[in-house]
Amino acid sequence: MKIEDRRGESLPEATVTVDDEELIDLLQGLADVVEGTREHLHFNQVGGPQLVVRRDAEGDADPIGRQLDWWVGPMILVGTIFLIIGAVTFVRWAINLVG
């Protein structure tokens, strides 16, 4: 069993407190996930905590790939800025060469 936060980082421990009706709903939802009638189980409270349960086989096989956007986006931005600066510098050089 892996317990993780929203960023995919492992948590050493989590405590879930439920009443009898919530426990029955949780067990029925877990049975649906095991039987394949649900892709995942999502318990949430309005404005409160959330619990998401999914099968390991259905999970993210590449957690690094899930975080890819965090560093690819800034790299593209920096590359674009260097490209624009380089184009402006090249145009200035070409104008000075002709004129």
Backbone torsions as a table, in degrees:
resi	resn	phi	psi	omega
1	MET	NA	134.8	178.0
2	LYS	-120.4	126.0	176.8
3	ILE	-110.2	123.2	-175.7
4	GLU	-135.7	158.3	177.2
5	ASP	-87.3	-173.3	-177.0
6	ARG	-62.3	-27.5	-179.7
7	ARG	-84.8	-3.4	-179.9
8	GLY	88.9	7.4	179.1
9	GLU	-84.8	138.5	-177.2
10	SER	-68.4	140.9	173.4
11	LEU	-108.0	136.1	-178.3
12	PRO	-70.9	-26.5	-176.1
13	GLU	-159.2	147.3	174.6
14	ALA	-145.8	142.3	178.4
15	THR	-116.0	127.1	178.1
16	VAL	-116.7	120.8	179.9
17	THR	-108.0	122.2	-177.3
18	VAL	-132.1	153.0	172.8
19	ASP	-88.8	-178.7	-174.5
20	ASP	-62.2	-42.6	-179.8
21	GLU	-66.3	-41.3	178.2
22	GLU	-65.5	-36.2	178.4
23	LEU	-64.9	-41.9	177.4
24	ILE	-63.3	-44.8	177.5
25	ASP	-60.8	-41.1	179.7
26	LEU	-63.2	-45.9	-179.6
27	LEU	-66.0	-39.3	177.5
28	GLN	-65.9	-40.8	177.7
29	GLY	-64.5	-40.7	177.4
30	LEU	-63.5	-39.2	177.4
31	ALA	-62.7	-39.1	177.8
32	ASP	-63.6	-39.2	178.9
33	VAL	-65.9	-43.3	-179.8
34	VAL	-65.3	-39.9	-179.6
35	GLU	-75.3	-14.5	178.4
36	GLY	89.6	7.2	178.5
37	THR	-79.8	-16.5	174.7
38	ARG	-128.9	143.5	177.7
39	GLU	-74.4	-40.4	178.0
40	HIS	-154.6	167.6	-180.0
41	LEU	-112.8	129.4	-177.1
42	HIS	-129.9	108.9	174.4
43	PHE	-102.6	130.8	174.2
44	ASN	-144.7	155.5	175.5
45	GLN	-114.9	143.2	-178.5
46	VAL	-59.6	118.9	179.9
47	GLY	67.9	14.4	-176.4
48	GLY	-127.5	-159.6	-176.0
49	PRO	-71.0	162.1	-180.0
50	GLN	-129.3	151.0	175.9
51	LEU	-131.0	123.2	178.1
52	VAL	-120.3	129.3	178.5
53	VAL	-123.2	129.7	176.5
54	ARG	-140.3	155.6	179.0
55	ARG	-72.8	149.8	179.2
56	ASP	-61.6	-37.0	179.9
57	ALA	-66.3	-28.1	-179.7
58	GLU	-89.6	-7.4	-172.8
59	GLY	-73.4	-178.3	-179.4
60	ASP	-79.5	112.8	-178.3
61	ALA	-74.4	-19.1	-176.5
62	ASP	-129.8	82.7	-178.8
63	PRO	-64.6	-27.0	176.8
64	ILE	-67.2	-42.1	178.4
65	GLY	-61.8	-32.0	178.0
66	ARG	-65.1	-29.4	-179.4
67	GLN	-95.7	8.3	-176.6
68	LEU	-59.4	-38.7	-177.4
69	ASP	-62.2	-24.7	-176.8
70	TRP	-66.7	-27.7	-179.5
71	TRP	-116.2	-20.8	178.6
72	VAL	-72.1	-42.0	179.0
73	GLY	-56.5	-52.7	177.4
74	PRO	-62.4	-34.0	177.7
75	MET	-64.7	-41.3	178.3
76	ILE	-64.8	-41.0	178.6
77	LEU	-61.4	-48.1	179.9
78	VAL	-63.8	-41.9	177.7
79	GLY	-61.6	-40.9	178.6
80	THR	-64.8	-41.7	178.6
81	ILE	-62.3	-45.2	177.7
82	PHE	-63.5	-36.3	178.2
83	LEU	-64.4	-43.7	178.9
84	ILE	-65.1	-45.5	179.0
85	ILE	-61.8	-41.6	178.4
86	GLY	-64.7	-39.7	179.3
87	ALA	-65.7	-42.2	178.5
88	VAL	-63.4	-43.2	179.1
89	THR	-63.1	-41.8	178.9
90	PHE	-64.5	-42.1	179.2
91	VAL	-64.0	-43.6	176.6
92	ARG	-60.0	-43.9	178.3
93	TRP	-61.0	-43.8	-179.2
94	ALA	-65.9	-38.8	178.4
95	ILE	-65.5	-42.8	178.7
96	ASN	-66.5	-33.0	179.8
97	LEU	-70.4	-40.0	-179.8
98	VAL	-77.3	-41.9	-171.9
99	GLY	-97.7	NA	NA
